[in-house]
Amino acid sequence: MYAISVLRSHGMCAPLLQQVIQSVVISKLTYAAPAWWGFSTSADRQRVETLLRRAARSGLWEFATTAEELVDDADERFFSKVRNCAHHVLEKFLPPTSDS
């Protein structure tokens, strides 16, 4: 969040700061989240929640979602991509689809 305060002090407007939060912070949090979230401790998860609350309190994150909801959404998007792409490298690990 330090870099965000630097951008704000240089006069970047709120909508652009929100875009920075979404495109940098949130994307980094959700990247590969299905793989690492299960190994995170409650303290790790609390730090992520604190980051999201600070961003919301400062007006930079307008979505009322928790970190767990973000990770669940990322997990669902990833699984959907694997399930719907016959040539995905992980598709062979899924059970065969039934035609019924």
Buried (B, 14 or more C-beta within 10 A) or exposed (E): EEEBEEEBEEEBEEEEBBEBBBEEBBEEBBEEBBEEBEEBEEEEBEEBEEBBEEBBEBEBBEEEEBBEEBBBEBBEEBEEEEEEEEEEEEEEEEEEEEEE
